[in-house]
Amino acid sequence: MQENTFVCNFNLVKTHTVKAWILQEPGGIQNMTLKDLPLPAIAEDEVLIAVKSVAINPIDVKTRAGKGLYGVLKADVPLILGWDVSGVVAETGNKVTTLKKGDEVFGMVNFPGHGKAYAEYVPAPAGHLTIKPADISHNEAAAASLAALTAWQALTPVQKGQRVLIHAAAGGVGHFAVQIAKYRGAWVAGTASAANRDFVLRLGADKHIDYNAAPLNEQVSDIDFVLDTLGGDTIDRSLEVMKKGATIVSIPSGLNEMVSQKAAGKEMQGYTFKVRSSGKDMEAIAGLLQRGILQSHISHIYPFAEIPKAHAQIKSGRTRGKIVVTLS
Ligand SMILES: NC(=O)c1ccc[n+]([C@@H]2O[C@H](COP(=O)([O-])OP(=O)(O)OC[C@H]3O[C@@H](n4cnc5c(N)ncnc54)[C@H](OP(=O)(O)O)[C@@H]3O)[C@@H](O)[C@H]2O)c1
């Protein structure tokens, strides 16, 4: 942020400029540019967050490329990508009663809408945020936003004693899903490459399934609940290892439209799922982080100026846990 008109104690002057990565047109990494923009205005129910950390998700890359949420957001061009933030409340709207200046907060902002997280200051509905536990870093908190919220919301039906299968258990959503399914009292199997075997077992999984070693139906059976993070053939192969009446929840949009029909054909339940911003659910996640039940595993940290490198990493499809961008 430029200092020339800065007033101390967060009494921000509206003539400020703040740095933000903007997307004028969908396309490659080179389409994102770092610009100076006016300090964002906030609505009555919003707070302005001085951002410390941002987490990167596959939906950021899909939207940048003109897929994902681009169709929903294109009327808002130029876009500021990103949804996961952790930072400090710098200003509050007139109707905000739950947060105050100086609070350390985190959450997934305005999903599925315009998140605007790749910026030094982010406007956010107070109802999408929760207080960051003091012992959790801003990096860990940002990491535990969209991916943890997805796992938390998608695994709502999981019950104690069930046999749960998590696909891509070493990834952003998967590594939180393993921990949350264990917290809910399930027996948990997770698919990952051999290189991520120990990581998946350390998360608490009862069984690691190496998807390169043998077909899924030779490695696991009698599953009550599947979290599908891959779509396509993974749905068909999962149905082969599920019990009658079991449930498959599929999250990779564009690759999962047939899940209900495929499951119904085998007397099972299948549905697609989309995460939604929720301060109440973020509060539950904050509680689990504070108690050490849930941990963010961060494999890469990039400075704000290197967000394009973070996009290249997440696009690889090989990220272990989460990647974050720090502004501290
Ligand atoms: N609908 C929603 O609300 C929602 C929310 C969040 C995410 N999503 C979508 O869900 C998908 C996963 O998101 P994410 O954030 O978890 O992605 P991610 O962090 O990029 O996932 C990377 C992981 O995928 C694993 N992987 C790759 N191919 C695999 C395979 N064939 N079998 C098992 N694991 C494999 C890799 O492990 P190895 O290197 O060991 O293979 C890696 O650890 C994305 O398509 C994302 O857009 C949807």
The ligand as a Gaussian input file, in Angstrom:
#p B3LYP/6-31G(d) Opt

LIG

0 1
 N      -17.588000     -28.247000      -5.936000
 C      -16.882000     -27.567000      -5.032000
 O      -17.442000     -26.846000      -4.219000
 C      -15.386000     -27.716000      -5.012000
 C      -14.661000     -27.191000      -3.937000
 C      -13.281000     -27.390000      -3.907000
 C      -12.637000     -28.067000      -4.939000
 N      -13.373000     -28.531000      -5.976000
 C      -12.707000     -29.267000      -7.085000
 O      -12.228000     -30.495000      -6.549000
 C      -11.047000     -30.883000      -7.212000
 C       -9.935000     -31.138000      -6.184000
 O       -9.592000     -29.908000      -5.553000
 P       -8.278000     -29.818000      -4.629000
 O       -8.192000     -28.422000      -4.137000
 O       -8.260000     -30.915000      -3.645000
 O       -7.144000     -30.081000      -5.751000
 P       -5.570000     -30.240000      -5.569000
 O       -5.155000     -29.808000      -4.219000
 O       -4.920000     -29.582000      -6.731000
 O       -5.347000     -31.826000      -5.715000
 C       -4.046000     -32.271000      -5.891000
 C       -3.956000     -33.720000      -5.457000
 O       -4.633000     -34.568000      -6.382000
 C       -4.030000     -35.839000      -6.282000
 N       -4.331000     -36.630000      -7.468000
 C       -4.106000     -36.295000      -8.756000
 N       -4.544000     -37.297000      -9.565000
 C       -5.036000     -38.279000      -8.756000
 C       -5.646000     -39.535000      -8.975000
 N       -5.832000     -40.016000     -10.218000
 N       -6.062000     -40.261000      -7.909000
 C       -5.887000     -39.794000      -6.655000
 N       -5.320000     -38.611000      -6.369000
 C       -4.899000     -37.848000      -7.409000
 C       -2.550000     -35.533000      -6.125000
 O       -1.970000     -36.557000      -5.350000
 P       -0.857000     -37.523000      -6.029000
 O        0.242000     -36.586000      -6.468000
 O       -0.490000     -38.439000      -4.922000
 O       -1.553000     -38.178000      -7.187000
 C       -2.527000     -34.194000      -5.385000
 O       -2.158000     -34.322000      -4.024000
 C      -10.746000     -29.762000      -8.225000
 O      -11.315000     -30.105000      -9.462000
 C      -11.492000     -28.576000      -7.632000
 O      -11.811000     -27.579000      -8.577000
 C      -14.730000     -28.381000      -6.059000

